[in-house]
Each structure stands twice: as structure tokens, then as C-alpha cells.
């Protein structure tokens, strides 16, 4: 069931991304994020499925970001790495989700063809505490050393936003920035939160074999990033 749902969500996400790209909006759409399950990652026709969704929607491969959790990669490390390299060769961008919750080694992380590192919410929850920000600082420094973009997940307070700015996180997402919106909602419908800049990327969420009916608004600092759900407006980002 999860494979069939995943393929449907992927197709719809790419089609919705194209509709958003065609909207007359000054910020435009940078990319759409779709979560990939461990089971989908092991499918022999994964590359053909992703290519068909991209071509069918008429978007560029780089417009699609596939997110895989750290724990999913460790389930079958050898096959996972091979699948990620094949996806990267296709031109798709890759994000490691919930970083910090698994047990991947630095050498293993270095071998992955990643573009984005997403810091797990439990670490962001404590980032505003002076005694707890060292873990997030190390993750951000590691990502920069590997030349990866950073997204801090689950931002819920202004204090967390300020702490992440001080640590020079590239992006952030969370309910503090905005709640899920329908795909048909105007990009300007979300409340502005000075001095953050709105951005234009969206994300699709699939958890425990079901499609989530929403996603989170991304905040981004010097640049933009975001995510999408197949039928709901995903997230947007703003620079630190």
C-alpha cells in the first residue's frame, strides 16, 4: 500500500509544483520536497518512477527534493547508497531528514550524495538554551564542512529562530512560521514575521504508510527553501 500511495503522492507533488511554478509570483518556486519511505527506496523501478513523475509534470529534476530519514538509510546501507547515487545522477536533489536521531558515522555520511541536512526537532527544541546549543552548532558546522544546506526542523518559538540565526543555520521550518495551507491558498496568505523573508519551496509528507494532509512552513535565512504536500500548500522559507 505504501508504495502505491507514495507513487501517487510523488506524481501529484510534481504536478502541483508545476502549477505553482506557472503562477505569477515574484519569488517563484525553488523546489518541492517529497518524503521517501525505506520501502520505496528499495523498489527496483524507483528511478523510472521518479523520472516519469518529473517528465509527466514538466519540471526539472533539480526542482524535486527527495527526503530520506537517517534511520531509513541504515536499514539497508549498501542498497540505500546505490539508490541515492542513481537518483542524484538523474538530477534530483537529496535531503537527509531527522538528522541526529540515527547512528550514522561521519565516514558513512560523507559517502552519501546529499544536498541538504535537516536537523531533527528534538535538538531544535533545546537550541535556545545556552547549555544545549552546542549539538546544533556541531551539526551546522558539519553540514557546512560537507557543503550542505541546513534546515532546522520544528521551530516553534521566536527564541529558537534567534538562536538559529546566531548559529547561522541556512533554513528553518516549523509552526512558528506558519501552519499548513491548502494548495490553492495565496503565497501571501501566511502572516509576515519580520524580519524573516518569505520564500517559495514546498513539501509533501508521508508517515507510517499514509499521506499527511499538510506540511510545515519553512523559514529561511540568507536565501529560500520550502516543501509540499500533494493537495495542501507546503512550506515556505526565510533566511537567518
C-alpha positions as CSV (number, residue, x, y, z in Angstrom):
1,X,0.0,0.0,0.0
2,X,2.7,2.5,0.9
3,X,4.4,2.1,-2.5
4,X,1.2,2.8,-4.4
5,X,0.4,5.8,-2.1
6,X,4.0,7.0,-2.5
7,X,3.8,7.0,-6.3
8,X,0.5,8.8,-6.2
9,X,1.9,11.5,-3.9
10,X,5.1,11.9,-5.9
11,X,3.1,12.4,-9.2
12,X,0.7,14.8,-7.6
13,X,3.5,16.7,-5.9
14,X,5.4,17.2,-9.2
15,X,2.2,18.3,-10.9
16,X,1.4,20.7,-8.2
17,X,4.9,22.1,-8.3
18,X,4.4,22.8,-12.0
19,X,1.1,24.6,-11.2
20,X,2.9,26.7,-8.6
21,X,5.8,27.5,-11.0
22,X,3.3,28.8,-13.5
23,X,1.7,31.2,-11.0
24,X,2.7,34.8,-11.4
25,X,4.6,35.3,-8.1
26,X,7.8,37.4,-7.7
27,X,9.5,34.8,-5.5
28,X,8.7,31.9,-7.8
29,X,9.1,28.2,-6.6
30,X,12.5,26.9,-5.9
31,X,11.8,23.3,-5.2
32,X,9.3,20.8,-3.9
33,X,10.2,18.2,-1.2
34,X,8.7,14.7,-1.0
35,X,9.4,12.2,1.7
36,X,10.6,8.8,0.5
37,X,10.0,5.7,2.6
38,X,12.5,2.9,3.1
39,X,10.3,0.5,1.2
40,X,10.1,2.9,-1.8
41,X,13.9,3.3,-1.7
42,X,14.2,-0.5,-2.2
43,X,12.0,-0.7,-5.3
44,X,13.8,-1.8,-8.4
45,X,11.8,0.7,-10.6
46,X,12.4,3.7,-8.3
47,X,14.4,5.6,-10.8
48,X,11.9,5.0,-13.6
49,X,9.1,6.1,-11.3
50,X,10.8,9.3,-10.3
51,X,11.8,10.1,-13.9
52,X,8.2,9.5,-15.1
53,X,6.8,11.8,-12.4
54,X,9.2,14.6,-13.3
55,X,8.7,14.3,-17.1
56,X,5.0,14.0,-16.7
57,X,4.8,17.2,-14.8
58,X,7.2,19.1,-17.0
59,X,9.5,20.2,-14.2
60,X,13.3,20.0,-13.9
61,X,14.9,17.1,-11.9
62,X,16.5,19.7,-9.7
63,X,13.1,21.1,-8.8
64,X,12.4,17.9,-6.8
65,X,14.0,17.2,-3.4
66,X,13.5,13.7,-2.0
67,X,13.8,13.4,1.8
68,X,15.1,10.2,3.5
69,X,15.5,9.8,7.2
70,X,18.8,8.7,8.7
71,X,17.2,5.6,10.2
72,X,15.8,4.5,6.8
73,X,19.2,4.7,5.2
74,X,20.7,2.5,7.9
75,X,18.2,-0.3,7.3
76,X,20.0,-1.4,4.1
77,X,23.0,0.9,3.9
78,X,24.6,-0.6,0.8
79,X,21.5,-0.6,-1.3
80,X,20.4,2.8,0.0
81,X,23.7,4.4,-1.0
82,X,23.4,2.9,-4.5
83,X,19.8,4.1,-4.9
84,X,20.8,7.7,-3.8
85,X,23.6,7.8,-6.3
86,X,21.2,6.8,-9.0
87,X,18.7,9.4,-8.0
88,X,21.5,12.0,-7.9
89,X,22.6,11.0,-11.4
90,X,19.0,11.7,-12.5
91,X,19.4,15.3,-11.3
92,X,17.2,15.0,-8.2
93,X,18.3,16.8,-5.0
94,X,18.5,14.8,-1.8
95,X,17.9,15.7,1.8
96,X,18.8,13.7,5.0
97,X,15.8,14.1,7.3
98,X,15.7,14.0,11.1
99,X,19.5,14.1,11.4
100,X,20.8,13.3,14.8
101,X,18.2,10.7,15.6
102,X,20.1,7.8,13.9
103,X,23.6,6.4,14.4
104,X,25.3,7.0,11.1
105,X,29.1,7.5,11.2
106,X,30.8,10.5,9.8
107,X,32.5,8.4,7.1
108,X,29.1,7.0,6.1
109,X,27.6,10.4,5.9
110,X,30.5,11.7,3.8
111,X,29.8,8.9,1.3
112,X,26.2,10.0,0.7
113,X,25.4,12.2,-2.3
114,X,23.4,14.7,-0.2
115,X,22.4,18.3,-0.8
116,X,20.6,19.1,2.4
117,X,20.9,18.2,6.1
118,X,17.7,18.6,8.2
119,X,18.3,18.9,12.0
120,X,15.8,16.9,14.0
121,X,13.2,18.7,16.1
122,X,14.4,17.4,19.5
123,X,17.7,19.3,19.0
124,X,15.9,22.5,17.8
125,X,13.6,22.3,20.9
126,X,16.6,23.0,23.1
127,X,18.6,25.2,20.9
128,X,17.6,28.4,22.8
129,X,19.2,27.0,26.0
130,X,22.8,28.2,26.3
131,X,23.9,24.8,27.6
132,X,22.2,22.8,24.8
133,X,23.1,24.7,21.6
134,X,26.5,23.0,21.2
135,X,24.9,20.0,19.5
136,X,23.1,22.1,16.9
137,X,26.3,24.2,16.4
138,X,28.2,21.0,15.6
139,X,25.6,19.8,13.2
140,X,25.6,23.1,11.3
141,X,29.4,23.2,11.2
142,X,29.4,19.6,9.9
143,X,26.9,20.4,7.2
144,X,28.9,23.4,6.1
145,X,32.1,21.3,6.0
146,X,30.3,18.9,3.7
147,X,28.9,21.9,1.7
148,X,25.3,21.0,2.5
149,X,22.4,23.3,3.1
150,X,20.9,23.2,6.6
151,X,17.3,23.1,7.6
152,X,16.3,23.3,11.3
153,X,13.0,21.4,11.8
154,X,10.2,22.1,14.2
155,X,10.8,25.8,15.0
156,X,8.1,26.9,17.5
157,X,9.3,30.0,19.2
158,X,11.0,33.3,18.4
159,X,13.8,32.4,20.8
160,X,14.6,29.3,18.6
161,X,14.6,31.5,15.5
162,X,17.1,33.9,17.1
163,X,19.3,31.2,18.3
164,X,19.4,29.5,14.9
165,X,20.2,32.9,13.3
166,X,23.2,33.3,15.7
167,X,24.3,29.8,14.8
168,X,24.0,30.7,11.1
169,X,21.5,28.0,10.1
170,X,20.7,28.2,6.4
171,X,16.9,27.4,6.7
172,X,14.3,26.5,9.2
173,X,10.7,25.2,9.2
174,X,8.0,25.0,11.9
175,X,4.6,26.1,13.1
176,X,6.1,29.3,14.5
177,X,6.4,30.4,10.9
178,X,3.1,29.2,9.5
179,X,0.5,26.4,9.7
180,X,-0.4,24.1,6.7
181,X,-2.4,25.8,4.0
182,X,-4.4,24.5,1.0
183,X,-2.5,24.3,-2.2
184,X,-4.9,26.9,-3.7
185,X,-4.1,29.4,-1.0
186,X,-2.2,32.6,-2.0
187,X,1.5,32.5,-1.1
188,X,0.9,35.8,0.6
189,X,-1.8,34.4,2.9
190,X,0.6,33.4,5.7
191,X,1.4,36.1,8.2
192,X,4.6,38.0,7.8
193,X,7.0,37.7,10.7
194,X,9.7,40.5,10.4
195,X,12.5,40.3,9.8
196,X,12.1,36.9,8.1
197,X,11.7,36.9,4.4
198,X,9.0,34.6,2.8
199,X,10.3,32.0,0.4
200,X,9.0,29.5,-2.1
201,X,9.5,25.8,-1.7
202,X,7.1,23.2,-0.6
203,X,7.0,19.7,0.9
204,X,5.0,16.5,0.9
205,X,4.8,14.4,4.0
206,X,4.2,10.7,4.2
207,X,4.4,8.9,7.5
208,X,3.7,5.4,8.6
209,X,2.4,4.5,5.1
210,X,-0.2,7.3,4.9
211,X,-0.2,10.6,3.2
212,X,-0.2,13.6,5.5
213,X,-2.7,16.2,4.7
214,X,-0.4,19.1,5.5
215,X,3.1,20.3,5.9
216,X,5.1,22.9,7.7
217,X,6.0,26.4,6.8
218,X,9.8,26.7,6.3
219,X,11.7,29.7,7.5
220,X,14.8,30.6,5.7
221,X,17.7,32.9,6.4
222,X,20.0,34.1,3.6
223,X,18.1,32.5,0.8
224,X,15.0,30.4,0.3
225,X,13.7,26.9,0.6
226,X,10.5,25.1,1.2
227,X,8.3,21.9,0.8
228,X,5.0,20.5,-0.4
229,X,2.0,18.2,0.2
230,X,0.2,16.8,-2.8
231,X,-3.1,18.6,-2.1
232,X,-2.1,21.1,0.6
233,X,0.2,24.1,0.5
234,X,3.5,23.1,1.9
235,X,6.1,25.2,3.5
236,X,8.0,28.3,2.7
237,X,11.3,29.6,3.9
238,X,13.2,32.7,5.1
239,X,16.9,33.5,5.7
240,X,18.7,33.9,9.1
